[in-house]
Structure formats: structure tokens, C-alpha cells
Amino acid sequence: MKLVVTCRKCFSTNRLKEVTSDRYRLSQTIGENFILKCNKCSFENTYSVNDVHAETGALPSVLILVSLIIIGSTLVFVKDYVGINSW
């Protein structure tokens, strides 16, 4: 998961470099309030640790989808090879 903050001016998401498991550890690392400069509009603002949220990447969803496709196609080929017509 990546930690992101939404810019208050242009509403784009900005990723934090820190990797922590919860907000308490994040506040111990960077402080309760921190200054961040937006990557898109260069607006510099003060954010709280409570403004940070986590986003999951698309990779786990893609891996699950590919796995289901492989398993489904394997079952179709096995069914045709064995000669099971009950499906």
C-alpha cells in the first residue's frame, strides 16, 4: 500500500515516501503535522497525519483476475480431455 495525501488546491494525490503500518508510527516518523509540496501544482501546504490515507495498487487485483482465468481455462481443457459432459 502506498500512503497518499490529496492536494488542497488542485486535488491531485501526492505519495509520501515514508512506509509505516499505522498513523501513530507515521506521526513518530514525520511528526503530527508536516509540510508537503504538491507534485502537480507546486502548492506547499501543512497536512496532518489524519489527512493521510492508504491506497492499494492494482497489481493484486490483476493477479487474482489472471489466476481465475488460468484456472477456468484449465478446467475447460481438462473437462474436454477427460470427456466430462456434465458442465
C-alpha positions in Angstrom: 0.0 0.0 0.0 1.1 3.5 -0.7 0.4 6.5 1.6 -1.1 9.5 -0.2 -2.3 13.0 0.6 -4.7 14.9 -1.5 -3.6 18.4 -2.5 -6.0 21.1 -1.2 -5.6 23.3 -4.2 -5.7 21.0 -7.3 -7.0 17.8 -5.6 -4.3 15.6 -7.1 -2.8 12.7 -5.0 0.7 13.0 -3.7 2.6 10.0 -2.5 4.6 10.0 0.7 8.0 8.4 0.8 7.5 7.0 4.3 6.3 3.4 4.7 4.5 2.7 8.0 1.8 0.4 9.2 -0.3 2.9 11.1 -0.8 6.7 11.7 0.9 6.5 15.1 4.2 5.3 13.7 3.8 7.8 10.9 3.4 10.6 13.4 6.5 9.3 15.2 8.5 9.4 11.9 7.4 12.7 10.3 5.5 14.5 13.2 1.8 15.2 13.8 1.8 18.0 11.2 4.1 18.1 8.1 4.6 20.4 5.1 4.3 18.8 1.7 4.7 20.4 -1.8 2.3 19.2 -4.5 4.0 17.4 -7.4 1.4 18.8 -9.9 0.8 22.5 -8.9 3.8 23.1 -6.6 1.4 24.4 -3.8 3.0 23.9 -0.4 0.7 23.3 2.5 0.7 21.9 6.0 -1.1 18.5 6.4 -2.0 16.4 9.5 -1.3 12.7 9.8 -5.1 12.3 9.8 -5.1 13.7 6.2 -3.0 10.7 5.0 -4.8 7.6 3.6 -3.6 4.4 2.1 -4.3 3.3 -1.5 -3.8 -0.2 -2.7 -2.2 -0.9 -6.0 -3.9 -2.5 -9.0 -1.4 -5.4 -9.0 -3.2 -7.7 -6.5 -6.5 -7.3 -8.4 -4.8 -8.1 -11.7 -3.1 -11.2 -10.3 -6.4 -12.5 -8.9 -8.1 -12.0 -12.3 -5.3 -13.7 -14.2 -5.3 -16.6 -11.8 -9.0 -17.1 -12.2 -8.7 -17.0 -16.0 -5.9 -19.6 -15.9 -7.8 -21.9 -13.5 -11.0 -21.5 -15.6 -9.3 -22.3 -18.9 -7.5 -25.2 -17.3 -10.8 -26.7 -16.1 -12.3 -26.3 -19.6 -9.4 -28.1 -21.2 -9.4 -30.9 -18.5 -13.1 -31.3 -19.0 -12.7 -31.7 -22.8 -9.7 -34.0 -22.3 -11.4 -36.3 -19.8 -14.8 -36.2 -21.7 -16.9 -34.9 -18.9 -20.1 -33.5 -20.4 -21.9 -32.6 -17.2 -20.9 -28.9 -17.3 
